[in-house]
Amino acid sequence: MELLTAELRFPTKGFTHIIDITPKLEEQISRSGFLEGNILAFCVGSTAGITTVEFEPGLVNKDLPGLFDRLAPYGDNYAHHNTWGDDNGASHVRASLLGSSLTIPFIDGRMTLGTWQQIIYIDFDTRPRDRRIVLQITGLPAH
């Protein structure tokens, strides 16, 4: 087994901005030359998360944002605001609910995702940000 580390960087808009990162992970697996293994994607920062969904407009534009609005509304009074004098308590709560990493196995150089399953990054912060994801790809090289 071998290990490769890579990084993705991209701008986000905040406020539950959802980005399909599946193609970027596929590209990194292809570059690795590994046929079989795992890819770990880790969100650097405490106001974003990563998961899988069916990336379709109703879910990503309404259902998921609506869920997070009910669970941890922006604009509520969070103790975090008093600690740091900022306004992103909801962002931290949302990110902790979602989680900061995801590991996906791949076989024959392709992630083992379901037909309608994509990997998404969600930025919950209350302002645009420059974000990064650290990837670690563990696998068997093609020989």
N, C-alpha and C positions, 0 to 999 in steps of 0.2 A: 504494500500500500504506500502511496505517496500523498503528500499534502501540498496544495497550492493555496495561496492567499491572494485575493484581489479586492478591489474596492470600486463601488459605484458612487458617483456624485451627481447630484441633480438639484434644481431649484423646486421649491414647493410653495403653495399659496396659503397653507394653514387652514384652520377651521374645517377639519375633516376632509382635506384634499386627498382623494384616492387615486393611486397610480398603479396601473398594471405593469409589474416588473418582470413578468414571465419571459418575454423575449430577451431581456438583458441577462437573465440567469441561464437561459438556453445558450446564448452566445458564449458565456463564460465556460460552460461545460464543454462546448465545442472546441474552444481555444485550449482547454486543458489537455485534450488528447485522451482523456480517460473514457473508457467504454462503460465501466460499471463503478458505482460508488455512491457518495452522498454529497449534497451541497448544503451548507449551512449559511443562512442569510441572517445577519445581526444588525439591527437598527442602532446606530450610534446616537445617543441622546435619549432623554426621558419623556419626550412629548410626541412620540411616534410609535407605530407598531406595524406588525406584519402578520398576514394570515392568508388563507385561500378562500375564494368565493367563485361563483359564476359571475364573470365580469359583464353584466348587462345593465342597461341604463336604470331600470326600476330599482334594482338592488343597490347599485353604487351611488345613484343620485338622490334616492329617497329613503329606501328601507334602512340601510346601515346608518346614514347620518341621523335619521329619525330615532333609531334605537339609542344611539349615543346621546342624542338630545334629551331623551327621557331618563337615561341612567345618570348622566353627569352633565347637566345643562351649563352652557357658557352663560356668564352673567350672575350665577349664584355666588354666594359668599363662601369662599373656601378659606380655611385656616392658612393655607399656603400663601395666600395673598398678604396676610398680615406678617408672615415670616420674611418674605422677600420683597414686598411692596410692588408686586406685579399682578397680572390679571389672568394667569394661565393655570390656575388650579384645576379646572376642568380638563385641560390638556393632559396633565399628569395622571389624573384619575383614569381617563379614557385609555391612555397608553398602558397603564398597569393592568387594566382589564383585558386588553387585547394581547399583550405580550410583545417582547422585543426580538424574538428570533423564531426561525422555522428551519427544519431540516427536511430535505426532500431526497429520497433515493432516486438514482437513475440507472437504467439498464440499456445497453447498446447505445449509449450516448444520449438517451432521451429521458427526461424526468417522467416518473411514473404517476402522472396526473390523470384524473378522470377526464372524460370528453369535455365537460363543461367547467373544469376546474382551472382557475388561474391564481397566480400569486400576486397579492396586492400589498402596497405600502400605504399606510394612512398617516398623514401629518395632521396632528390635532392642535398644534400650537396656534396662538392668536395673532400670528403675523407670518409673512413669507419668510422662508428660511432656505439656506443652502444646506442640503442634507447629504449624508453618506451612509452607505451600507457596507459592512465588511463581509466578504464572502470567504468561506473556507471550503475548498473542494478536496475531498478525500477519495481516492480511487485507484483503480488498476489501470496502468497505461496500456494502450494497444500495442501489442508486439507481434 
